[in-house]
Amino acid sequence: MRLFPYAHATHPQWGMAANLALAQLRAQMALHGYAANPTLALLYITDHYAPQAQEILAHLSAELPTVTDWAGTVGVAIASNNVEYVDEPALAIMLCELPSDQYRVFSGVAPLGLAFAAHSALVHADARTAELTDLLDELAQRTESGYLFGGLASSRGAALQFAVAGDGTVKGQGAASGVFSGGLSGVAFGPGVHLVSRVTQGAQPLGKTHRVTSASRNVVLALDGQPALAVLLRELGVSLDEPREALQAIRETLAGLTESVAADGPAMAHTGNFGPDVLVRHIIGLDPARNGVALASLVTEGMTLAFCQRHVQAARADLMRICAEIREELEPQEQALETATALADAGAEAAPHPARGIAGAVYVSCAGRGGAHFGGPSAELQIIRRALGDVPLVGFFAGGEIARNHLYGYTGVLTVFTGNP
């Protein structure tokens, strides 16, 4: 699979940013090893450009006539290889060269038809959509692997999505013409499009995993048969006799929840970090009368729970872990001499090289991550580049992240397109 051309740019005028990106794309498409005839574009814009979304899409479509299909959304920040654009007008675009029978763009006006055998799907969604989790479940069930990846649009204004299909089922639908708000949209991929995806939680468990033995809606009453509030205070090493210190510690603490598993089933990966089955939720209150802990999620008996905290060290270590797992999966222990030489010559941060087995990548991170959460501007994307190598990458900072049929918060979802089955 050829490398996917990609570009990113910032400018107060959207037209200048679009033309800067087009110049980058055209230069790459002329290079050996890059896709010369892409048909699918992934487009992400910051909310500064949201009022001009229709004009941006129309301009880019006219300038890239071979690209017949478009998908994307808006974020309060967007990402590309080695860089984040936060609170500034910017756009990022990646052009994918995939077999036309191996993907379908879908949206509310052009749902994913039964005729297409979807294996996985990139999903962009509006957080205000009614019964969103049910819709994600339904879409995941429509795919052979059950795997979705993507996120919720994030914007201080309209939460827009891009969805244009080359067969005409979307483009020209009313006034939208490929720019929509509400519901779900994205790209479904067939089994011929090989993806590797990982979720990074960036949360460090404080102690052991507990089983919820009593709960009332969103209030955890007992863990392993003990009062939940007592367990929380013990793990934090604080007491309500000193309320200021206790409340400060609790504000910095979250809860990692997992659906009911076998009695000996782990809720954490062997690395000591949470695995992808864990949903991290805020502690929103205490119930001293019942010795309970209230969470920003419904809780049922039989779930497992581990109190946790987020900090720079945990976030950086877990992000590097998932990058290492992806590289390990893509790079066999025994490589052909030609491949190994090409990788060695390219270096970890040299120009993208097809020998890495990655044609392109999509990274969706939480709008509450990035920046200072990783130690400085663009640090999150710089970690990915150092760990994964210099590969084509675009993405956005979301109001919620999607992986499989789960809706996460404060996570990162990294997905790479690879030519390896």
N, C-alpha and C positions, 0 to 999 in steps of 0.2 A: 504494500500500500504506500502511495506517495505521501510526502509530507503535506499537511494542510496549510496553505497560505493564511497568514493572520496579520492583523494590524491593530493599532490603537493610537488615539490622538486626543488632544484636548485643545480647545480654542473657544473664546467667547461666542464666536459665530459658528453655528453648526456646519455651514457650507465649507468653511476652511478646514474644520476637523475632518469632515467626510472626504475632502479632496486629498488631505494628507494621508488618510488611511488608504485611499484608492491607489496613491502612488506607491505605498509600501506593498500592497497586494500585487500590483502589476509587476513590480520589480522581482518579487518572489516567484510569481508564476512563470517568469522567463528563466528561472534557474533550474539546473538539473536536479532531479530528485523531488521537486515540488509538483503538486497537482496543477496541470495546465488547463484542465477542462472541468472545474468543479460545478456542481449543480445545486448544492445545498449550502446555505449561509446561516451561521449562528450570529445574531446581532444583539449586543447589549449596550444600553445607553444609560447615563445617569439621569436623575429626575430633572436636572436643569434643562435637558433637551426634550422632556416629555411633551410640551406643547407643540413641538415641531416634529414629532415622531412620524407623522404621515409624510411630511416633506422629505425627511431623511430617508425613509424607506423608498419613496418614489425616485429620489435622486440616485441612490445606490443601485436600485434595480435597473435603471436606465443605463448606468455606466458599466454594469456587469451583466450583459445580455445572456451569457451562458448559464447564469444562476437562476434557476426557475423556482426554487423553493426557499422560503425564509422562515426562521423561527427565532424567538428571543424574547426579551422583556426589559423592564426598567429596574434600576436599583438606586439606592441612595449613594452607593459606591459600586464601581465595577473593577474588574481585574483583568490583567493580561500577564504575559510572561515577565516576571520580575518586577511588576509594578501594580500599584493600586491607585485608583483615582477616587478620592474621597471629597465630597462636597465641592466639586468643580465640574464644569461642563465637559463631558468626555464620551467617547464611544469606543467599542472594541468589536471586532468582527473576525470570524474564521470561516474559510471556504472549504467545504468538505467534498471530496471526490469519492462518491459511493455508488455502487450499482443502483440504477433507478428502481429495480424491483426489490431492493432491500431496505427501503425506508418510505415512510408516509408522514407528511405533515398533517396534523389534526387540530381542530378547534371546536368551539361550540356550534359553529355553523357548518362544520365539516367533520363530524365525529369519525372516529376510527372504525372503518367498516369491517365486517366479518370476513370479507374476502382476503384481507391482508393478514398473514400469519406473523403477528408481532412476537418478538423474542424479548425485547426490553424497550424502554422508552425514556426519553428526556422530557420532563414535564415542567411547565411554567404555570403558576396558578395565582389566583387572586384570593387573598386571605378572607375576604368578605363573602366568599362563595358559600352558600348554604350547604350543609352536610358534606363539607370538603373531605373529611376523613373517609366517609362512605364512598365518595367518588374515586378517591385514590385506591381504596380497596378494590373497587370494581375494575378500575383500569389495570391494576396489578394482576388481577385474575384473568384479564384478557391477554396477558403476555405469557409466553411459554415458561420463562424463567421466574416470573413474578417480580422482576426487578425494575423499579423506577428510580430515576435520579433527577435532581433538579431542585427547585425551590419556589418560594412565594415572592412575587414582585414586592419590592419595597420602594416607597415613594412618599414624599411630602405632599404630592398632588395626586394625579391620576395614576393608578396602578395598571399600566398598559402592557399588552403582549403583542408580539409580531407573529403572524401565522399566514403564510402564503404558500399555496400548493400549485405546482406546475400544471396539474391536470385541470385547473380552472374551477375546482370545487370551493375555493376560498376567495381568490382574488376577484374583486368587483362585487362582493356581496354587500349591497347597500352602500352607505357612506363610509364604512369601515375600510374597505379595500386593503385588508391585511393587518390593520391595527385594531385591536379589540381590548375590551375591559370586562372583567368578570369571568368566572368559570375556569376551565383548564385548556391549555393548548400545548403543543410541543411536537416532537418527532418520535414516531415508533420505528424501531429498527428490527430487521429480520435476522434470522440466524447467521446470515453471511457477514454481518457486521460484528466484529469481535471487540468486546469491551472488558476492561478490568476496572473495578470500582472499589473504593474503600471509604469508610466513615471515620473521621477523627473527632473524638469527644472533647479532648483537652481537659478532662476533669480527673482529679486524683482522689480515689476513695480514702476516707479517713480511717476506716476500720473494716471489720468483716461484713459480709453480706448477711442481712437478716431476712427472715420470712415474716410477712404481714399476717398476724394471727387474729387481728380484729381491726375493722375499719368501718367508717360511716361516711359514705360518699367520698369527699376529698380529704377527710380527716383520718390519719393513721392513729389508731388507739393503742395497739399493742404490737410489739415486735418480738418474735420468739417467746411469746407469753409474758413479756415484761412491758410496763408502761412505755409508750413510744417517746414521750417527752423525757423521761428519765434516761433512756438509751441515748438520745441526742445529746443531752447535757453531759453525760459521762464521756462520750466520745470527743466532745469539744473541750472537756476539762474545765467547765464553767458551772456556776450555780446561780439560780434565780435570786439568791440572797445578795448578789452583786449584779443587779439588773442591767446596768449600763454596759459592763463588760460582756455579759451573757448575750444581750441583744446585738451588740456589734459582731460577735462571733457568729451568731445565727444568721445575720444579714449576709455574711460571706459564705454561707453554706447552702448547698442544694441537695436534692435527693435523686439518686439514680434508680429508676423503677424498671423491673422486668416482669413480663407476664409469667404466670405460673409455670415453673419448670420442675424437673425431677428433683427429688430431695438432695441429690448429690450434684446437681447440675450447676456449673459456675455461672455467675453473672458478670465476671470479669475475665478479660483475656489473660493469657499466661504471663503477660508483661506487667500485670498489676494495674493496667488501665482498663476502662470499661470497653466491652465489646459492642458491636453494632446493635445488639438486641436491647440495649439499655437506653431508656428515654430519660434524660435529665430534666428535672422540673424544679421550679422555685419553691422554697418554703414561704408561704404567704401569711402565716400566723401560727399562734400557739393557743391551745385550749387547756389551760391549767386545771379547770374543773374536772376534765376527763383525762388529764395527762396525755393529751393528744397533740399531734403536729399536723397542721393544715398545709396541703400541697396544691399547686396550680394544676391539678389533674385528678380525675377520679381514681380511686384506689379500691381494690377488692382483695379479700382474703386469699392467700395463696401466692400473691405476688412476692417477689423478692425486692429488697430495698437496701441501698448502701448510701450513707451520707457522704458527701464529697465537696471539694472546693476546686475552684478554677484559679490558676495562677500561671504566670509566664512560663515557668519551667515545665509544668505539666503540659501546657499547650504546645510548646516547641517540641518536646520529646515525643508526644503522640503524633504530631504531624510528620516528624521525621520517620517515625515507625511505619506509618501507612505508605509513605513514599518508598521506604526500603522494601516493604512487602510487595509493592507493585513491581519494582525493579527485579526482585527475586523471582517473581512469577514470569516476567518477560524475558529474563536473561538466563538461559539454561546454564548449568554448571560446566558443561562442555560446549564450547563455542568453536565454530569453524575459524581457522586461522585468519581468514580474510575479514570476518566480522570483528574478531577481537582486535585486530590491528586497526581497523577503521575507528572503533570506539576509543582506543588508546590515543590515536592521532587526533581525534576530535576533542578529547578532554571533556570533563564534566560540564563546563560552562562555555564550551565553544558553540559554534553555530549548530542548529538542529541537524541530526544525522539519521538517515533511514535505518542504519544498523541498530539503533536503540530499540527498534520495533514499535515505536510510538509515532503515529501519524499526527496526533493532536490530542489535546486534553481540555476538559471542561471542569472548572472548579467553582463550586457554590459554597460560600461561607456565610456565616451569620453576620448581620449588620452590627451585632454587638461584639464581634471579634475584629481582627485586623489592627493595624496601627499600634497603639500603646499596649494592647493585649499581648503582643508578641515582641515588644521592646523598642518599636520605632516605626516610622512610616515605611510602608511596603515590606515590612519584615516578614510577614506571613508568606508572601509570594516569593521573596528571596530565599526562604527556607526550602520551598518546593523546588526552586531552580537548582539550588545546591545539591539537594537530595535526589532529585529525579533527572537532572540534566537539563540542558537548554532545549525545550520542546515547545512547539506551538501550543498556546494556551489562551483561553478566554473564559470569562465567568462574571459573576456578580455577587454582591452582598445582599442576602435575602432576609425577608421577614420570617423565615422558617425554612428549614432544609428538608428535602425529600430523599429518602433512600429506602428501597423496597416499597412497602406500603406504609412506612412510618413517616410521621411529620415530627422533625426534631427541632431543637432550639440550641443555639450556641455551639453548633457543630460545623464541620467542614466536610463536603462530599467531593472527592476527587475521582474523576472518571477519565480513563484514557482509551483512545481508539487505537487498536493494534491490528496489524496484519496477521498476527499469529492466532490460530484457532485455539 
